């Protein structure tokens, strides 16, 4: 039962952690693109 609860917890937390990491990477890339665009214009 404890293992089942742990697995359930993992299925809830892992996608949200991945989502947050992806969002942070996306913001970094977006900032880099904005810097490059401001240099070019």
CHARMM internal coordinates of N, CA and C (Angstrom, degrees):
IC EDIT
DIST 1 N 1 CA 1.4711
DIST 1 CA 1 C 1.5264
ANGL 1 N 1 CA 1 C 110.33
DIST 1 C 2 N 1.3249
ANGL 1 CA 1 C 2 N 116.01
DIHE 1 N 1 CA 1 C 2 N -41.94
DIST 2 N 2 CA 1.4597
ANGL 1 C 2 N 2 CA 119.71
DIHE 1 CA 1 C 2 N 2 CA -179.20
DIST 2 CA 2 C 1.5272
ANGL 2 N 2 CA 2 C 110.28
DIHE 1 C 2 N 2 CA 2 C -64.27
DIST 2 C 3 N 1.3468
ANGL 2 CA 2 C 3 N 115.75
DIHE 2 N 2 CA 2 C 3 N -40.56
DIST 3 N 3 CA 1.4613
ANGL 2 C 3 N 3 CA 119.99
DIHE 2 CA 2 C 3 N 3 CA 179.14
DIST 3 CA 3 C 1.5215
ANGL 3 N 3 CA 3 C 110.21
DIHE 2 C 3 N 3 CA 3 C -62.48
DIST 3 C 4 N 1.3422
ANGL 3 CA 3 C 4 N 116.62
DIHE 3 N 3 CA 3 C 4 N -39.74
DIST 4 N 4 CA 1.4590
ANGL 3 C 4 N 4 CA 121.32
DIHE 3 CA 3 C 4 N 4 CA -179.88
DIST 4 CA 4 C 1.5336
ANGL 4 N 4 CA 4 C 110.39
DIHE 3 C 4 N 4 CA 4 C -63.12
DIST 4 C 5 N 1.3323
ANGL 4 CA 4 C 5 N 115.73
DIHE 4 N 4 CA 4 C 5 N -42.19
DIST 5 N 5 CA 1.4627
ANGL 4 C 5 N 5 CA 120.48
DIHE 4 CA 4 C 5 N 5 CA 179.36
DIST 5 CA 5 C 1.5263
ANGL 5 N 5 CA 5 C 109.96
DIHE 4 C 5 N 5 CA 5 C -64.22
DIST 5 C 6 N 1.3286
ANGL 5 CA 5 C 6 N 115.91
DIHE 5 N 5 CA 5 C 6 N -39.82
DIST 6 N 6 CA 1.4670
ANGL 5 C 6 N 6 CA 120.94
DIHE 5 CA 5 C 6 N 6 CA 179.20
DIST 6 CA 6 C 1.5252
ANGL 6 N 6 CA 6 C 110.37
DIHE 5 C 6 N 6 CA 6 C -63.34
DIST 6 C 7 N 1.3353
ANGL 6 CA 6 C 7 N 116.24
DIHE 6 N 6 CA 6 C 7 N -43.78
DIST 7 N 7 CA 1.4656
ANGL 6 C 7 N 7 CA 120.72
DIHE 6 CA 6 C 7 N 7 CA 178.64
DIST 7 CA 7 C 1.5183
ANGL 7 N 7 CA 7 C 110.83
DIHE 6 C 7 N 7 CA 7 C -62.67
DIST 7 C 8 N 1.3253
ANGL 7 CA 7 C 8 N 116.34
DIHE 7 N 7 CA 7 C 8 N -40.44
DIST 8 N 8 CA 1.4646
ANGL 7 C 8 N 8 CA 121.17
DIHE 7 CA 7 C 8 N 8 CA 178.64
DIST 8 CA 8 C 1.5280
ANGL 8 N 8 CA 8 C 110.15
DIHE 7 C 8 N 8 CA 8 C -63.39
DIST 8 C 9 N 1.3324
ANGL 8 CA 8 C 9 N 115.66
DIHE 8 N 8 CA 8 C 9 N -42.04
DIST 9 N 9 CA 1.4646
ANGL 8 C 9 N 9 CA 121.82
DIHE 8 CA 8 C 9 N 9 CA 177.96
DIST 9 CA 9 C 1.5261
ANGL 9 N 9 CA 9 C 110.41
DIHE 8 C 9 N 9 CA 9 C -61.13
DIST 9 C 10 N 1.3441
ANGL 9 CA 9 C 10 N 116.05
DIHE 9 N 9 CA 9 C 10 N -43.26
DIST 10 N 10 CA 1.4651
ANGL 9 C 10 N 10 CA 120.60
DIHE 9 CA 9 C 10 N 10 CA 179.34
DIST 10 CA 10 C 1.5231
ANGL 10 N 10 CA 10 C 111.44
DIHE 9 C 10 N 10 CA 10 C -62.29
DIST 10 C 11 N 1.3408
ANGL 10 CA 10 C 11 N 116.51
DIHE 10 N 10 CA 10 C 11 N -43.48
DIST 11 N 11 CA 1.4676
ANGL 10 C 11 N 11 CA 119.51
DIHE 10 CA 10 C 11 N 11 CA -178.70
DIST 11 CA 11 C 1.5220
ANGL 11 N 11 CA 11 C 110.79
DIHE 10 C 11 N 11 CA 11 C -64.77
DIST 11 C 12 N 1.3199
ANGL 11 CA 11 C 12 N 117.19
DIHE 11 N 11 CA 11 C 12 N -24.29
DIST 12 N 12 CA 1.4612
ANGL 11 C 12 N 12 CA 120.03
DIHE 11 CA 11 C 12 N 12 CA 177.76
DIST 12 CA 12 C 1.5214
ANGL 12 N 12 CA 12 C 111.86
DIHE 11 C 12 N 12 CA 12 C -83.67
DIST 12 C 13 N 1.3368
ANGL 12 CA 12 C 13 N 117.02
DIHE 12 N 12 CA 12 C 13 N -40.71
DIST 13 N 13 CA 1.4653
ANGL 12 C 13 N 13 CA 119.92
DIHE 12 CA 12 C 13 N 13 CA -173.03
DIST 13 CA 13 C 1.5185
ANGL 13 N 13 CA 13 C 113.96
DIHE 12 C 13 N 13 CA 13 C -83.98
DIST 13 C 14 N 1.3341
ANGL 13 CA 13 C 14 N 117.58
DIHE 13 N 13 CA 13 C 14 N -39.40
DIST 14 N 14 CA 1.4673
ANGL 13 C 14 N 14 CA 120.09
DIHE 13 CA 13 C 14 N 14 CA -175.49
DIST 14 CA 14 C 1.5326
ANGL 14 N 14 CA 14 C 112.77
DIHE 13 C 14 N 14 CA 14 C -57.34
DIST 14 C 15 N 1.3427
ANGL 14 CA 14 C 15 N 120.29
DIHE 14 N 14 CA 14 C 15 N -49.16
DIST 15 N 15 CA 1.4715
ANGL 14 C 15 N 15 CA 118.98
DIHE 14 CA 14 C 15 N 15 CA 179.76
DIST 15 CA 15 C 1.5297
ANGL 15 N 15 CA 15 C 112.76
DIHE 14 C 15 N 15 CA 15 C -61.01
DIST 15 C 16 N 1.3354
ANGL 15 CA 15 C 16 N 117.50
DIHE 15 N 15 CA 15 C 16 N -38.14
DIST 16 N 16 CA 1.4620
ANGL 15 C 16 N 16 CA 119.24
DIHE 15 CA 15 C 16 N 16 CA -179.26
DIST 16 CA 16 C 1.5218
ANGL 16 N 16 CA 16 C 111.28
DIHE 15 C 16 N 16 CA 16 C -68.84
DIST 16 C 17 N 1.3423
ANGL 16 CA 16 C 17 N 117.07
DIHE 16 N 16 CA 16 C 17 N -38.51
DIST 17 N 17 CA 1.4713
ANGL 16 C 17 N 17 CA 120.62
DIHE 16 CA 16 C 17 N 17 CA 176.90
DIST 17 CA 17 C 1.5247
ANGL 17 N 17 CA 17 C 110.14
DIHE 16 C 17 N 17 CA 17 C -63.63
DIST 17 C 18 N 1.3348
ANGL 17 CA 17 C 18 N 116.44
DIHE 17 N 17 CA 17 C 18 N -45.00
DIST 18 N 18 CA 1.4646
ANGL 17 C 18 N 18 CA 120.54
DIHE 17 CA 17 C 18 N 18 CA 178.51
DIST 18 CA 18 C 1.5211
ANGL 18 N 18 CA 18 C 110.22
DIHE 17 C 18 N 18 CA 18 C -61.28
DIST 18 C 19 N 1.3273
ANGL 18 CA 18 C 19 N 116.81
DIHE 18 N 18 CA 18 C 19 N -40.66
DIST 19 N 19 CA 1.4570
ANGL 18 C 19 N 19 CA 121.07
DIHE 18 CA 18 C 19 N 19 CA 179.78
DIST 19 CA 19 C 1.5266
ANGL 19 N 19 CA 19 C 110.95
DIHE 18 C 19 N 19 CA 19 C -61.97
DIST 19 C 20 N 1.3300
ANGL 19 CA 19 C 20 N 116.55
DIHE 19 N 19 CA 19 C 20 N -44.13
DIST 20 N 20 CA 1.4714
ANGL 19 C 20 N 20 CA 120.95
DIHE 19 CA 19 C 20 N 20 CA 179.69
DIST 20 CA 20 C 1.5273
ANGL 20 N 20 CA 20 C 110.47
DIHE 19 C 20 N 20 CA 20 C -63.45
DIST 20 C 21 N 1.3389
ANGL 20 CA 20 C 21 N 116.97
DIHE 20 N 20 CA 20 C 21 N -43.86
DIST 21 N 21 CA 1.4663
ANGL 20 C 21 N 21 CA 120.37
DIHE 20 CA 20 C 21 N 21 CA 179.51
DIST 21 CA 21 C 1.5276
ANGL 21 N 21 CA 21 C 110.85
DIHE 20 C 21 N 21 CA 21 C -62.70
DIST 21 C 22 N 1.3360
ANGL 21 CA 21 C 22 N 116.11
DIHE 21 N 21 CA 21 C 22 N -43.09
DIST 22 N 22 CA 1.4577
ANGL 21 C 22 N 22 CA 120.10
DIHE 21 CA 21 C 22 N 22 CA 177.89
DIST 22 CA 22 C 1.5231
ANGL 22 N 22 CA 22 C 111.04
DIHE 21 C 22 N 22 CA 22 C -62.25
DIST 22 C 23 N 1.3261
ANGL 22 CA 22 C 23 N 116.85
DIHE 22 N 22 CA 22 C 23 N -41.29
DIST 23 N 23 CA 1.4636
ANGL 22 C 23 N 23 CA 121.09
DIHE 22 CA 22 C 23 N 23 CA 179.89
DIST 23 CA 23 C 1.5267
ANGL 23 N 23 CA 23 C 110.59
DIHE 22 C 23 N 23 CA 23 C -62.98
DIST 23 C 24 N 1.3411
ANGL 23 CA 23 C 24 N 116.99
DIHE 23 N 23 CA 23 C 24 N -41.04
DIST 24 N 24 CA 1.4655
ANGL 23 C 24 N 24 CA 120.38
DIHE 23 CA 23 C 24 N 24 CA 179.50
DIST 24 CA 24 C 1.5267
ANGL 24 N 24 CA 24 C 110.75
DIHE 23 C 24 N 24 CA 24 C -64.98
DIST 24 C 25 N 1.3466
ANGL 24 CA 24 C 25 N 117.13
DIHE 24 N 24 CA 24 C 25 N -43.52
DIST 25 N 25 CA 1.4593
ANGL 24 C 25 N 25 CA 120.51
DIHE 24 CA 24 C 25 N 25 CA 177.29
DIST 25 CA 25 C 1.5179
ANGL 25 N 25 CA 25 C 110.02
DIHE 24 C 25 N 25 CA 25 C -60.85
DIST 25 C 26 N 1.3414
ANGL 25 CA 25 C 26 N 116.30
DIHE 25 N 25 CA 25 C 26 N -43.34
DIST 26 N 26 CA 1.4577
ANGL 25 C 26 N 26 CA 121.41
DIHE 25 CA 25 C 26 N 26 CA -178.66
DIST 26 CA 26 C 1.5251
ANGL 26 N 26 CA 26 C 110.57
DIHE 25 C 26 N 26 CA 26 C -60.33
DIST 26 C 27 N 1.3307
ANGL 26 CA 26 C 27 N 117.03
DIHE 26 N 26 CA 26 C 27 N -42.17
DIST 27 N 27 CA 1.4617
ANGL 26 C 27 N 27 CA 120.88
DIHE 26 CA 26 C 27 N 27 CA 179.19
DIST 27 CA 27 C 1.5288
ANGL 27 N 27 CA 27 C 110.88
DIHE 26 C 27 N 27 CA 27 C -65.02
DIST 27 C 28 N 1.3332
ANGL 27 CA 27 C 28 N 117.16
DIHE 27 N 27 CA 27 C 28 N -40.43
DIST 28 N 28 CA 1.4719
ANGL 27 C 28 N 28 CA 121.07
DIHE 27 CA 27 C 28 N 28 CA 177.77
DIST 28 CA 28 C 1.5239
ANGL 28 N 28 CA 28 C 110.17
DIHE 27 C 28 N 28 CA 28 C -60.76
DIST 28 C 29 N 1.3356
ANGL 28 CA 28 C 29 N 115.96
DIHE 28 N 28 CA 28 C 29 N -48.19
DIST 29 N 29 CA 1.4637
ANGL 28 C 29 N 29 CA 120.74
DIHE 28 CA 28 C 29 N 29 CA -179.14
DIST 29 CA 29 C 1.5265
ANGL 29 N 29 CA 29 C 109.65
DIHE 28 C 29 N 29 CA 29 C -62.85
DIST 29 C 30 N 1.3341
ANGL 29 CA 29 C 30 N 116.53
DIHE 29 N 29 CA 29 C 30 N -42.71
DIST 30 N 30 CA 1.4639
ANGL 29 C 30 N 30 CA 121.03
DIHE 29 CA 29 C 30 N 30 CA -179.57
DIST 30 CA 30 C 1.5270
ANGL 30 N 30 CA 30 C 110.41
DIHE 29 C 30 N 30 CA 30 C -61.11
DIST 30 C 31 N 1.3274
ANGL 30 CA 30 C 31 N 117.53
DIHE 30 N 30 CA 30 C 31 N -42.86
DIST 31 N 31 CA 1.4687
ANGL 30 C 31 N 31 CA 121.04
DIHE 30 CA 30 C 31 N 31 CA 178.17
DIST 31 CA 31 C 1.5203
ANGL 31 N 31 CA 31 C 110.42
DIHE 30 C 31 N 31 CA 31 C -62.07
DIST 31 C 32 N 1.3307
ANGL 31 CA 31 C 32 N 116.66
DIHE 31 N 31 CA 31 C 32 N -42.87
DIST 32 N 32 CA 1.4612
ANGL 31 C 32 N 32 CA 120.95
DIHE 31 CA 31 C 32 N 32 CA 178.61
DIST 32 CA 32 C 1.5145
ANGL 32 N 32 CA 32 C 111.39
DIHE 31 C 32 N 32 CA 32 C -61.35
DIST 32 C 33 N 1.3258
ANGL 32 CA 32 C 33 N 116.60
DIHE 32 N 32 CA 32 C 33 N -42.80
DIST 33 N 33 CA 1.4685
ANGL 32 C 33 N 33 CA 121.19
DIHE 32 CA 32 C 33 N 33 CA 178.83
DIST 33 CA 33 C 1.5243
ANGL 33 N 33 CA 33 C 110.11
DIHE 32 C 33 N 33 CA 33 C -63.82
DIST 33 C 34 N 1.3294
ANGL 33 CA 33 C 34 N 116.84
DIHE 33 N 33 CA 33 C 34 N -42.51
DIST 34 N 34 CA 1.4646
ANGL 33 C 34 N 34 CA 120.63
DIHE 33 CA 33 C 34 N 34 CA 179.46
DIST 34 CA 34 C 1.5301
ANGL 34 N 34 CA 34 C 110.80
DIHE 33 C 34 N 34 CA 34 C -61.75
DIST 34 C 35 N 1.3239
ANGL 34 CA 34 C 35 N 117.25
DIHE 34 N 34 CA 34 C 35 N -42.11
DIST 35 N 35 CA 1.4681
ANGL 34 C 35 N 35 CA 121.47
DIHE 34 CA 34 C 35 N 35 CA 177.82
DIST 35 CA 35 C 1.5199
ANGL 35 N 35 CA 35 C 110.03
DIHE 34 C 35 N 35 CA 35 C -60.42
DIST 35 C 36 N 1.3367
ANGL 35 CA 35 C 36 N 116.17
DIHE 35 N 35 CA 35 C 36 N -47.37
DIST 36 N 36 CA 1.4616
ANGL 35 C 36 N 36 CA 121.11
DIHE 35 CA 35 C 36 N 36 CA -179.26
DIST 36 CA 36 C 1.5202
ANGL 36 N 36 CA 36 C 110.23
DIHE 35 C 36 N 36 CA 36 C -61.40
DIST 36 C 37 N 1.3230
ANGL 36 CA 36 C 37 N 116.45
DIHE 36 N 36 CA 36 C 37 N -43.06
DIST 37 N 37 CA 1.4677
ANGL 36 C 37 N 37 CA 120.27
DIHE 36 CA 36 C 37 N 37 CA -179.19
DIST 37 CA 37 C 1.5264
ANGL 37 N 37 CA 37 C 110.72
DIHE 36 C 37 N 37 CA 37 C -64.71
DIST 37 C 38 N 1.3175
ANGL 37 CA 37 C 38 N 117.44
DIHE 37 N 37 CA 37 C 38 N -40.06
DIST 38 N 38 CA 1.4656
ANGL 37 C 38 N 38 CA 119.73
DIHE 37 CA 37 C 38 N 38 CA -179.36
DIST 38 CA 38 C 1.5248
ANGL 38 N 38 CA 38 C 110.85
DIHE 37 C 38 N 38 CA 38 C -68.58
DIST 38 C 39 N 1.3482
ANGL 38 CA 38 C 39 N 117.25
DIHE 38 N 38 CA 38 C 39 N -30.30
DIST 39 N 39 CA 1.4683
ANGL 38 C 39 N 39 CA 120.48
DIHE 38 CA 38 C 39 N 39 CA 175.22
DIST 39 CA 39 C 1.5222
ANGL 39 N 39 CA 39 C 110.57
DIHE 38 C 39 N 39 CA 39 C -66.25
DIST 39 C 40 N 1.3434
ANGL 39 CA 39 C 40 N 116.04
DIHE 39 N 39 CA 39 C 40 N -44.20
DIST 40 N 40 CA 1.4627
ANGL 39 C 40 N 40 CA 120.90
DIHE 39 CA 39 C 40 N 40 CA -175.56
DIST 40 CA 40 C 1.5248
ANGL 40 N 40 CA 40 C 112.14
DIHE 39 C 40 N 40 CA 40 C -69.03
DIST 40 C 41 N 1.3434
ANGL 40 CA 40 C 41 N 117.86
DIHE 40 N 40 CA 40 C 41 N -37.73
DIST 41 N 41 CA 1.4657
ANGL 40 C 41 N 41 CA 119.75
DIHE 40 CA 40 C 41 N 41 CA -173.77
DIST 41 CA 41 C 1.5260
ANGL 41 N 41 CA 41 C 112.65
DIHE 40 C 41 N 41 CA 41 C -75.26
END
COOR INIT
IC SEED 1 N 1 CA 1 C
IC BUILD
